[in-house]
């Protein structure tokens, strides 16, 4: 599954990619984002420092919380 939607400059960090692929609801929430929102989300995810923090980040996406 390709989550970049053609964005050449914004490849997903591994933890974010794994988190997205683990849950259909999270994928649905991600797919509803605009290209700009996806780029912002990817940029934010790059500052995540460890697995627990990434799980919290993914959980917020799964809950439909605004990441902006």
mmCIF file of the N, C-alpha and C atoms, coordinates in Angstrom:
data_MODEL
# 
_entry.id   MODEL 
# 
loop_
_atom_site.group_PDB 
_atom_site.id 
_atom_site.type_symbol 
_atom_site.label_atom_id 
_atom_site.label_alt_id 
_atom_site.label_comp_id 
_atom_site.label_asym_id 
_atom_site.label_entity_id 
_atom_site.label_seq_id 
_atom_site.pdbx_PDB_ins_code 
_atom_site.Cartn_x 
_atom_site.Cartn_y 
_atom_site.Cartn_z 
_atom_site.occupancy 
_atom_site.B_iso_or_equiv 
_atom_site.pdbx_formal_charge 
_atom_site.auth_seq_id 
_atom_site.auth_comp_id 
_atom_site.auth_asym_id 
_atom_site.auth_atom_id 
_atom_site.pdbx_PDB_model_num 
ATOM 1   N N  . UNK A 1 1  ? 0.849  -1.182 0.000  1.00 0.00 ? 1  UNK A N  1 
ATOM 2   C CA . UNK A 1 1  ? 0.000  0.000  0.000  1.00 0.00 ? 1  UNK A CA 1 
ATOM 3   C C  . UNK A 1 1  ? 0.886  1.235  0.000  1.00 0.00 ? 1  UNK A C  1 
ATOM 4   N N  . UNK A 1 2  ? 0.613  2.154  -0.914 1.00 0.00 ? 2  UNK A N  1 
ATOM 5   C CA . UNK A 1 2  ? 1.399  3.374  -1.036 1.00 0.00 ? 2  UNK A CA 1 
ATOM 6   C C  . UNK A 1 2  ? 0.644  4.536  -0.412 1.00 0.00 ? 2  UNK A C  1 
ATOM 7   N N  . UNK A 1 3  ? 1.188  5.087  0.656  1.00 0.00 ? 3  UNK A N  1 
ATOM 8   C CA . UNK A 1 3  ? 0.530  6.181  1.358  1.00 0.00 ? 3  UNK A CA 1 
ATOM 9   C C  . UNK A 1 3  ? 1.037  7.547  0.913  1.00 0.00 ? 3  UNK A C  1 
ATOM 10  N N  . UNK A 1 4  ? 1.926  7.588  -0.072 1.00 0.00 ? 4  UNK A N  1 
ATOM 11  C CA . UNK A 1 4  ? 2.474  8.878  -0.486 1.00 0.00 ? 4  UNK A CA 1 
ATOM 12  C C  . UNK A 1 4  ? 1.576  9.601  -1.470 1.00 0.00 ? 4  UNK A C  1 
ATOM 13  N N  . UNK A 1 5  ? 0.663  8.905  -2.118 1.00 0.00 ? 5  UNK A N  1 
ATOM 14  C CA . UNK A 1 5  ? -0.271 9.524  -3.062 1.00 0.00 ? 5  UNK A CA 1 
ATOM 15  C C  . UNK A 1 5  ? 0.439  10.416 -4.068 1.00 0.00 ? 5  UNK A C  1 
ATOM 16  N N  . UNK A 1 6  ? 1.594  9.962  -4.540 1.00 0.00 ? 6  UNK A N  1 
ATOM 17  C CA . UNK A 1 6  ? 2.311  10.720 -5.552 1.00 0.00 ? 6  UNK A CA 1 
ATOM 18  C C  . UNK A 1 6  ? 3.183  11.834 -5.013 1.00 0.00 ? 6  UNK A C  1 
ATOM 19  N N  . UNK A 1 7  ? 3.253  12.004 -3.717 1.00 0.00 ? 7  UNK A N  1 
ATOM 20  C CA . UNK A 1 7  ? 4.099  13.052 -3.147 1.00 0.00 ? 7  UNK A CA 1 
ATOM 21  C C  . UNK A 1 7  ? 5.544  12.565 -3.204 1.00 0.00 ? 7  UNK A C  1 
ATOM 22  N N  . UNK A 1 8  ? 6.306  13.094 -4.116 1.00 0.00 ? 8  UNK A N  1 
ATOM 23  C CA . UNK A 1 8  ? 7.676  12.653 -4.304 1.00 0.00 ? 8  UNK A CA 1 
ATOM 24  C C  . UNK A 1 8  ? 8.571  13.043 -3.134 1.00 0.00 ? 8  UNK A C  1 
ATOM 25  N N  . UNK A 1 9  ? 8.367  14.219 -2.578 1.00 0.00 ? 9  UNK A N  1 
ATOM 26  C CA . UNK A 1 9  ? 9.253  14.732 -1.546 1.00 0.00 ? 9  UNK A CA 1 
ATOM 27  C C  . UNK A 1 9  ? 8.927  14.222 -0.153 1.00 0.00 ? 9  UNK A C  1 
ATOM 28  N N  . UNK A 1 10 ? 7.795  13.622 0.052  1.00 0.00 ? 10 UNK A N  1 
ATOM 29  C CA . UNK A 1 10 ? 7.358  13.296 1.411  1.00 0.00 ? 10 UNK A CA 1 
ATOM 30  C C  . UNK A 1 10 ? 7.124  11.803 1.574  1.00 0.00 ? 10 UNK A C  1 
ATOM 31  N N  . UNK A 1 11 ? 8.201  11.059 1.755  1.00 0.00 ? 11 UNK A N  1 
ATOM 32  C CA . UNK A 1 11 ? 8.023  9.639  2.010  1.00 0.00 ? 11 UNK A CA 1 
ATOM 33  C C  . UNK A 1 11 ? 7.752  9.436  3.498  1.00 0.00 ? 11 UNK A C  1 
ATOM 34  N N  . UNK A 1 12 ? 7.000  8.401  3.797  1.00 0.00 ? 12 UNK A N  1 
ATOM 35  C CA . UNK A 1 12 ? 6.595  8.156  5.179  1.00 0.00 ? 12 UNK A CA 1 
ATOM 36  C C  . UNK A 1 12 ? 7.723  7.546  5.995  1.00 0.00 ? 12 UNK A C  1 
ATOM 37  N N  . UNK A 1 13 ? 7.898  8.026  7.216  1.00 0.00 ? 13 UNK A N  1 
ATOM 38  C CA . UNK A 1 13 ? 8.806  7.353  8.136  1.00 0.00 ? 13 UNK A CA 1 
ATOM 39  C C  . UNK A 1 13 ? 8.297  5.936  8.392  1.00 0.00 ? 13 UNK A C  1 
ATOM 40  N N  . UNK A 1 14 ? 9.187  5.016  8.663  1.00 0.00 ? 14 UNK A N  1 
ATOM 41  C CA . UNK A 1 14 ? 8.825  3.615  8.835  1.00 0.00 ? 14 UNK A CA 1 
ATOM 42  C C  . UNK A 1 14 ? 7.758  3.411  9.903  1.00 0.00 ? 14 UNK A C  1 
ATOM 43  N N  . UNK A 1 15 ? 7.910  4.042  11.059 1.00 0.00 ? 15 UNK A N  1 
ATOM 44  C CA . UNK A 1 15 ? 6.938  3.870  12.142 1.00 0.00 ? 15 UNK A CA 1 
ATOM 45  C C  . UNK A 1 15 ? 5.549  4.335  11.757 1.00 0.00 ? 15 UNK A C  1 
ATOM 46  N N  . UNK A 1 16 ? 5.470  5.432  11.029 1.00 0.00 ? 16 UNK A N  1 
ATOM 47  C CA . UNK A 1 16 ? 4.179  5.938  10.578 1.00 0.00 ? 16 UNK A CA 1 
ATOM 48  C C  . UNK A 1 16 ? 3.570  4.997  9.550  1.00 0.00 ? 16 UNK A C  1 
ATOM 49  N N  . UNK A 1 17 ? 4.378  4.539  8.632  1.00 0.00 ? 17 UNK A N  1 
ATOM 50  C CA . UNK A 1 17 ? 3.897  3.599  7.621  1.00 0.00 ? 17 UNK A CA 1 
ATOM 51  C C  . UNK A 1 17 ? 3.363  2.321  8.256  1.00 0.00 ? 17 UNK A C  1 
ATOM 52  N N  . UNK A 1 18 ? 4.084  1.793  9.216  1.00 0.00 ? 18 UNK A N  1 
ATOM 53  C CA . UNK A 1 18 ? 3.647  0.575  9.904  1.00 0.00 ? 18 UNK A CA 1 
ATOM 54  C C  . UNK A 1 18 ? 2.362  0.836  10.688 1.00 0.00 ? 18 UNK A C  1 
ATOM 55  N N  . UNK A 1 19 ? 2.281  1.969  11.346 1.00 0.00 ? 19 UNK A N  1 
ATOM 56  C CA . UNK A 1 19 ? 1.090  2.307  12.111 1.00 0.00 ? 19 UNK A CA 1 
ATOM 57  C C  . UNK A 1 19 ? -0.134 2.473  11.233 1.00 0.00 ? 19 UNK A C  1 
ATOM 58  N N  . UNK A 1 20 ? 0.044  3.092  10.083 1.00 0.00 ? 20 UNK A N  1 
ATOM 59  C CA . UNK A 1 20 ? -1.065 3.261  9.159  1.00 0.00 ? 20 UNK A CA 1 
ATOM 60  C C  . UNK A 1 20 ? -1.559 1.928  8.625  1.00 0.00 ? 20 UNK A C  1 
ATOM 61  N N  . UNK A 1 21 ? -0.634 1.061  8.306  1.00 0.00 ? 21 UNK A N  1 
ATOM 62  C CA . UNK A 1 21 ? -1.018 -0.207 7.692  1.00 0.00 ? 21 UNK A CA 1 
ATOM 63  C C  . UNK A 1 21 ? -1.636 -1.181 8.693  1.00 0.00 ? 21 UNK A C  1 
ATOM 64  N N  . UNK A 1 22 ? -1.523 -0.888 9.981  1.00 0.00 ? 22 UNK A N  1 
ATOM 65  C CA . UNK A 1 22 ? -2.007 -1.816 11.000 1.00 0.00 ? 22 UNK A CA 1 
ATOM 66  C C  . UNK A 1 22 ? -3.497 -1.690 11.294 1.00 0.00 ? 22 UNK A C  1 
ATOM 67  N N  . UNK A 1 23 ? -4.128 -0.612 10.839 1.00 0.00 ? 23 UNK A N  1 
ATOM 68  C CA . UNK A 1 23 ? -5.519 -0.379 11.221 1.00 0.00 ? 23 UNK A CA 1 
ATOM 69  C C  . UNK A 1 23 ? -6.275 0.292  10.087 1.00 0.00 ? 23 UNK A C  1 
ATOM 70  N N  . UNK A 1 24 ? -7.376 -0.306 9.660  1.00 0.00 ? 24 UNK A N  1 
ATOM 71  C CA . UNK A 1 24 ? -8.168 0.231  8.554  1.00 0.00 ? 24 UNK A CA 1 
ATOM 72  C C  . UNK A 1 24 ? -8.732 1.616  8.852  1.00 0.00 ? 24 UNK A C  1 
ATOM 73  N N  . UNK A 1 25 ? -9.154 1.850  10.088 1.00 0.00 ? 25 UNK A N  1 
ATOM 74  C CA . UNK A 1 25 ? -9.726 3.156  10.444 1.00 0.00 ? 25 UNK A CA 1 
ATOM 75  C C  . UNK A 1 25 ? -8.677 4.256  10.315 1.00 0.00 ? 25 UNK A C  1 
ATOM 76  N N  . UNK A 1 26 ? -7.462 3.963  10.710 1.00 0.00 ? 26 UNK A N  1 
ATOM 77  C CA . UNK A 1 26 ? -6.383 4.935  10.609 1.00 0.00 ? 26 UNK A CA 1 
ATOM 78  C C  . UNK A 1 26 ? -6.095 5.243  9.147  1.00 0.00 ? 26 UNK A C  1 
ATOM 79  N N  . UNK A 1 27 ? -6.107 4.211  8.315  1.00 0.00 ? 27 UNK A N  1 
ATOM 80  C CA . UNK A 1 27 ? -5.908 4.409  6.878  1.00 0.00 ? 27 UNK A CA 1 
ATOM 81  C C  . UNK A 1 27 ? -7.021 5.300  6.318  1.00 0.00 ? 27 UNK A C  1 
ATOM 82  N N  . UNK A 1 28 ? -8.249 5.031  6.707  1.00 0.00 ? 28 UNK A N  1 
ATOM 83  C CA . UNK A 1 28 ? -9.378 5.846  6.245  1.00 0.00 ? 28 UNK A CA 1 
ATOM 84  C C  . UNK A 1 28 ? -9.197 7.306  6.658  1.00 0.00 ? 28 UNK A C  1 
ATOM 85  N N  . UNK A 1 29 ? -8.797 7.531  7.897  1.00 0.00 ? 29 UNK A N  1 
ATOM 86  C CA . UNK A 1 29 ? -8.585 8.902  8.372  1.00 0.00 ? 29 UNK A CA 1 
ATOM 87  C C  . UNK A 1 29 ? -7.466 9.577  7.583  1.00 0.00 ? 29 UNK A C  1 
ATOM 88  N N  . UNK A 1 30 ? -6.407 8.837  7.305  1.00 0.00 ? 30 UNK A N  1 
ATOM 89  C CA . UNK A 1 30 ? -5.294 9.387  6.529  1.00 0.00 ? 30 UNK A CA 1 
ATOM 90  C C  . UNK A 1 30 ? -5.733 9.735  5.114  1.00 0.00 ? 30 UNK A C  1 
ATOM 91  N N  . UNK A 1 31 ? -6.483 8.861  4.499  1.00 0.00 ? 31 UNK A N  1 
ATOM 92  C CA . UNK A 1 31 ? -6.915 9.079  3.119  1.00 0.00 ? 31 UNK A CA 1 
ATOM 93  C C  . UNK A 1 31 ? -7.861 10.270 2.987  1.00 0.00 ? 31 UNK A C  1 
ATOM 94  N N  . UNK A 1 32 ? -8.532 10.665 4.049  1.00 0.00 ? 32 UNK A N  1 
ATOM 95  C CA . UNK A 1 32 ? -9.440 11.814 4.022  1.00 0.00 ? 32 UNK A CA 1 
ATOM 96  C C  . UNK A 1 32 ? -8.687 13.141 4.074  1.00 0.00 ? 32 UNK A C  1 
ATOM 97  N N  . UNK A 1 33 ? -7.413 13.102 4.440  1.00 0.00 ? 33 UNK A N  1 
ATOM 98  C CA . UNK A 1 33 ? -6.632 14.325 4.562  1.00 0.00 ? 33 UNK A CA 1 
ATOM 99  C C  . UNK A 1 33 ? -6.320 14.914 3.187  1.00 0.00 ? 33 UNK A C  1 
ATOM 100 N N  . UNK A 1 34 ? -6.174 16.227 3.141  1.00 0.00 ? 34 UNK A N  1 
ATOM 101 C CA . UNK A 1 34 ? -5.717 16.882 1.915  1.00 0.00 ? 34 UNK A CA 1 
ATOM 102 C C  . UNK A 1 34 ? -4.225 16.597 1.752  1.00 0.00 ? 34 UNK A C  1 
ATOM 103 N N  . UNK A 1 35 ? -3.686 16.894 0.589  1.00 0.00 ? 35 UNK A N  1 
ATOM 104 C CA . UNK A 1 35 ? -2.249 16.692 0.359  1.00 0.00 ? 35 UNK A CA 1 
ATOM 105 C C  . UNK A 1 35 ? -1.424 17.517 1.343  1.00 0.00 ? 35 UNK A C  1 
ATOM 106 N N  . UNK A 1 36 ? -1.859 18.739 1.580  1.00 0.00 ? 36 UNK A N  1 
ATOM 107 C CA . UNK A 1 36 ? -1.153 19.599 2.533  1.00 0.00 ? 36 UNK A CA 1 
ATOM 108 C C  . UNK A 1 36 ? -1.167 18.989 3.933  1.00 0.00 ? 36 UNK A C  1 
ATOM 109 N N  . UNK A 1 37 ? -2.331 18.503 4.362  1.00 0.00 ? 37 UNK A N  1 
ATOM 110 C CA . UNK A 1 37 ? -2.452 17.894 5.693  1.00 0.00 ? 37 UNK A CA 1 
ATOM 111 C C  . UNK A 1 37 ? -1.576 16.653 5.807  1.00 0.00 ? 37 UNK A C  1 
ATOM 112 N N  . UNK A 1 38 ? -1.514 15.869 4.735  1.00 0.00 ? 38 UNK A N  1 
ATOM 113 C CA . UNK A 1 38 ? -0.646 14.684 4.744  1.00 0.00 ? 38 UNK A CA 1 
ATOM 114 C C  . UNK A 1 38 ? 0.811  15.092 4.900  1.00 0.00 ? 38 UNK A C  1 
ATOM 115 N N  . UNK A 1 39 ? 1.226  16.128 4.178  1.00 0.00 ? 39 UNK A N  1 
ATOM 116 C CA . UNK A 1 39 ? 2.602  16.600 4.286  1.00 0.00 ? 39 UNK A CA 1 
ATOM 117 C C  . UNK A 1 39 ? 2.905  17.075 5.697  1.00 0.00 ? 39 UNK A C  1 
ATOM 118 N N  . UNK A 1 40 ? 1.951  17.786 6.308  1.00 0.00 ? 40 UNK A N  1 
ATOM 119 C CA . UNK A 1 40 ? 2.132  18.269 7.679  1.00 0.00 ? 40 UNK A CA 1 
ATOM 120 C C  . UNK A 1 40 ? 2.213  17.103 8.662  1.00 0.00 ? 40 UNK A C  1 
ATOM 121 N N  . UNK A 1 41 ? 1.369  16.125 8.477  1.00 0.00 ? 41 UNK A N  1 
ATOM 122 C CA . UNK A 1 41 ? 1.360  14.941 9.330  1.00 0.00 ? 41 UNK A CA 1 
ATOM 123 C C  . UNK A 1 41 ? 2.698  14.209 9.247  1.00 0.00 ? 41 UNK A C  1 
ATOM 124 N N  . UNK A 1 42 ? 3.196  14.044 8.036  1.00 0.00 ? 42 UNK A N  1 
ATOM 125 C CA . UNK A 1 42 ? 4.479  13.375 7.838  1.00 0.00 ? 42 UNK A CA 1 
ATOM 126 C C  . UNK A 1 42 ? 5.590  14.165 8.518  1.00 0.00 ? 42 UNK A C  1 
ATOM 127 N N  . UNK A 1 43 ? 5.577  15.473 8.362  1.00 0.00 ? 43 UNK A N  1 
ATOM 128 C CA . UNK A 1 43 ? 6.595  16.314 9.006  1.00 0.00 ? 43 UNK A CA 1 
ATOM 129 C C  . UNK A 1 43 ? 6.534  16.168 10.520 1.00 0.00 ? 43 UNK A C  1 
ATOM 130 N N  . UNK A 1 44 ? 5.326  16.175 11.087 1.00 0.00 ? 44 UNK A N  1 
ATOM 131 C CA . UNK A 1 44 ? 5.171  16.013 12.538 1.00 0.00 ? 44 UNK A CA 1 
ATOM 132 C C  . UNK A 1 44 ? 5.671  14.645 12.987 1.00 0.00 ? 44 UNK A C  1 
ATOM 133 N N  . UNK A 1 45 ? 5.386  13.624 12.206 1.00 0.00 ? 45 UNK A N  1 
ATOM 134 C CA . UNK A 1 45 ? 5.772  12.269 12.605 1.00 0.00 ? 45 UNK A CA 1 
ATOM 135 C C  . UNK A 1 45 ? 7.286  12.093 12.632 1.00 0.00 ? 45 UNK A C  1 
ATOM 136 N N  . UNK A 1 46 ? 7.997  12.899 11.861 1.00 0.00 ? 46 UNK A N  1 
ATOM 137 C CA . UNK A 1 46 ? 9.462  12.793 11.833 1.00 0.00 ? 46 UNK A CA 1 
ATOM 138 C C  . UNK A 1 46 ? 10.101 13.261 13.127 1.00 0.00 ? 46 UNK A C  1 
ATOM 139 N N  . UNK A 1 47 ? 9.339  13.975 13.958 1.00 0.00 ? 47 UNK A N  1 
ATOM 140 C CA . UNK A 1 47 ? 9.890  14.424 15.241 1.00 0.00 ? 47 UNK A CA 1 
ATOM 141 C C  . UNK A 1 47 ? 9.610  13.430 16.372 1.00 0.00 ? 47 UNK A C  1 
ATOM 142 N N  . UNK A 1 48 ? 8.873  12.364 16.073 1.00 0.00 ? 48 UNK A N  1 
ATOM 143 C CA . UNK A 1 48 ? 8.574  11.344 17.069 1.00 0.00 ? 48 UNK A CA 1 
ATOM 144 C C  . UNK A 1 48 ? 9.865  10.611 17.419 1.00 0.00 ? 48 UNK A C  1 
ATOM 145 N N  . UNK A 1 49 ? 10.082 10.425 18.724 1.00 0.00 ? 49 UNK A N  1 
ATOM 146 C CA . UNK A 1 49 ? 11.372 9.918  19.190 1.00 0.00 ? 49 UNK A CA 1 
ATOM 147 C C  . UNK A 1 49 ? 11.436 8.412  19.451 1.00 0.00 ? 49 UNK A C  1 
ATOM 148 N N  . UNK A 1 50 ? 10.300 7.778  19.750 1.00 0.00 ? 50 UNK A N  1 
ATOM 149 C CA . UNK A 1 50 ? 10.357 6.355  20.074 1.00 0.00 ? 50 UNK A CA 1 
ATOM 150 C C  . UNK A 1 50 ? 9.043  5.658  19.714 1.00 0.00 ? 50 UNK A C  1 
ATOM 151 N N  . UNK A 1 51 ? 9.035  4.357  19.894 1.00 0.00 ? 51 UNK A N  1 
ATOM 152 C CA . UNK A 1 51 ? 7.883  3.537  19.514 1.00 0.00 ? 51 UNK A CA 1 
ATOM 153 C C  . UNK A 1 51 ? 6.620  3.930  20.272 1.00 0.00 ? 51 UNK A C  1 
ATOM 154 N N  . UNK A 1 52 ? 6.730  4.161  21.567 1.00 0.00 ? 52 UNK A N  1 
ATOM 155 C CA . UNK A 1 52 ? 5.553  4.533  22.369 1.00 0.00 ? 52 UNK A CA 1 
ATOM 156 C C  . UNK A 1 52 ? 4.957  5.850  21.893 1.00 0.00 ? 52 UNK A C  1 
ATOM 157 N N  . UNK A 1 53 ? 5.820  6.807  21.621 1.00 0.00 ? 53 UNK A N  1 
ATOM 158 C CA . UNK A 1 53 ? 5.344  8.102  21.144 1.00 0.00 ? 53 UNK A CA 1 
ATOM 159 C C  . UNK A 1 53 ? 4.672  7.956  19.772 1.00 0.00 ? 53 UNK A C  1 
ATOM 160 N N  . UNK A 1 54 ? 5.223  7.090  18.905 1.00 0.00 ? 54 UNK A N  1 
ATOM 161 C CA . UNK A 1 54 ? 4.614  6.853  17.598 1.00 0.00 ? 54 UNK A CA 1 
ATOM 162 C C  . UNK A 1 54 ? 3.249  6.183  17.762 1.00 0.00 ? 54 UNK A C  1 
ATOM 163 N N  . UNK A 1 55 ? 3.132  5.268  18.708 1.00 0.00 ? 55 UNK A N  1 
ATOM 164 C CA . UNK A 1 55 ? 1.838  4.627  18.949 1.00 0.00 ? 55 UNK A CA 1 
ATOM 165 C C  . UNK A 1 55 ? 0.804  5.658  19.400 1.00 0.00 ? 55 UNK A C  1 
ATOM 166 N N  . UNK A 1 56 ? 1.212  6.601  20.234 1.00 0.00 ? 56 UNK A N  1 
ATOM 167 C CA . UNK A 1 56 ? 0.310  7.672  20.667 1.00 0.00 ? 56 UNK A CA 1 
ATOM 168 C C  . UNK A 1 56 ? -0.070 8.559  19.493 1.00 0.00 ? 56 UNK A C  1 
ATOM 169 N N  . UNK A 1 57 ? 0.891  8.856  18.641 1.00 0.00 ? 57 UNK A N  1 
ATOM 170 C CA . UNK A 1 57 ? 0.661  9.663  17.451 1.00 0.00 ? 57 UNK A CA 1 
ATOM 171 C C  . UNK A 1 57 ? -0.362 8.979  16.542 1.00 0.00 ? 57 UNK A C  1 
ATOM 172 N N  . UNK A 1 58 ? -0.183 7.687  16.307 1.00 0.00 ? 58 UNK A N  1 
ATOM 173 C CA . UNK A 1 58 ? -1.100 6.897  15.480 1.00 0.00 ? 58 UNK A CA 1 
ATOM 174 C C  . UNK A 1 58 ? -2.473 6.820  16.142 1.00 0.00 ? 58 UNK A C  1 
ATOM 175 N N  . UNK A 1 59 ? -2.506 6.678  17.460 1.00 0.00 ? 59 UNK A N  1 
ATOM 176 C CA . UNK A 1 59 ? -3.783 6.600  18.173 1.00 0.00 ? 59 UNK A CA 1 
ATOM 177 C C  . UNK A 1 59 ? -4.585 7.883  18.002 1.00 0.00 ? 59 UNK A C  1 
ATOM 178 N N  . UNK A 1 60 ? -3.896 9.023  18.048 1.00 0.00 ? 60 UNK A N  1 
ATOM 179 C CA . UNK A 1 60 ? -4.587 10.295 17.836 1.00 0.00 ? 60 UNK A CA 1 
ATOM 180 C C  . UNK A 1 60 ? -5.189 10.350 16.433 1.00 0.00 ? 60 UNK A C  1 
ATOM 181 N N  . UNK A 1 61 ? -4.463 9.836  15.462 1.00 0.00 ? 61 UNK A N  1 
ATOM 182 C CA . UNK A 1 61 ? -5.006 9.756  14.095 1.00 0.00 ? 61 UNK A CA 1 
ATOM 183 C C  . UNK A 1 61 ? -6.210 8.830  14.071 1.00 0.00 ? 61 UNK A C  1 
ATOM 184 N N  . UNK A 1 62 ? -6.087 7.700  14.738 1.00 0.00 ? 62 UNK A N  1 
ATOM 185 C CA . UNK A 1 62 ? -7.153 6.706  14.754 1.00 0.00 ? 62 UNK A CA 1 
ATOM 186 C C  . UNK A 1 62 ? -8.414 7.263  15.412 1.00 0.00 ? 62 UNK A C  1 
ATOM 187 N N  . UNK A 1 63 ? -8.216 8.104  16.403 1.00 0.00 ? 63 UNK A N  1 
ATOM 188 C CA . UNK A 1 63 ? -9.345 8.720  17.102 1.00 0.00 ? 63 UNK A CA 1 
ATOM 189 C C  . UNK A 1 63 ? -9.947 9.874  16.287 1.00 0.00 ? 63 UNK A C  1 
ATOM 190 N N  . UNK A 1 64 ? -9.303 10.209 15.177 1.00 0.00 ? 64 UNK A N  1 
ATOM 191 C CA . UNK A 1 64 ? -9.791 11.284 14.322 1.00 0.00 ? 64 UNK A CA 1 
ATOM 192 C C  . UNK A 1 64 ? -9.449 12.655 14.820 1.00 0.00 ? 64 UNK A C  1 
ATOM 193 N N  . UNK A 1 65 ? -8.502 12.745 15.740 1.00 0.00 ? 65 UNK A N  1 
ATOM 194 C CA . UNK A 1 65 ? -8.097 14.056 16.273 1.00 0.00 ? 65 UNK A CA 1 
ATOM 195 C C  . UNK A 1 65 ? -7.357 14.830 15.203 1.00 0.00 ? 65 UNK A C  1 
ATOM 196 N N  . UNK A 1 66 ? -7.543 16.120 15.223 1.00 0.00 ? 66 UNK A N  1 
ATOM 197 C CA . UNK A 1 66 ? -6.836 16.990 14.306 1.00 0.00 ? 66 UNK A CA 1 
ATOM 198 C C  . UNK A 1 66 ? -5.357 16.962 14.644 1.00 0.00 ? 66 UNK A C  1 
ATOM 199 N N  . UNK A 1 67 ? -4.546 16.801 13.646 1.00 0.00 ? 67 UNK A N  1 
ATOM 200 C CA . UNK A 1 67 ? -3.102 16.762 13.854 1.00 0.00 ? 67 UNK A CA 1 
ATOM 201 C C  . UNK A 1 67 ? -2.477 18.124 13.591 1.00 0.00 ? 67 UNK A C  1 
ATOM 202 N N  . UNK A 1 68 ? -3.271 19.080 13.192 1.00 0.00 ? 68 UNK A N  1 
ATOM 203 C CA . UNK A 1 68 ? -2.744 20.388 12.843 1.00 0.00 ? 68 UNK A CA 1 
ATOM 204 C C  . UNK A 1 68 ? -2.663 21.277 14.050 1.00 0.00 ? 68 UNK A C  1 
# 
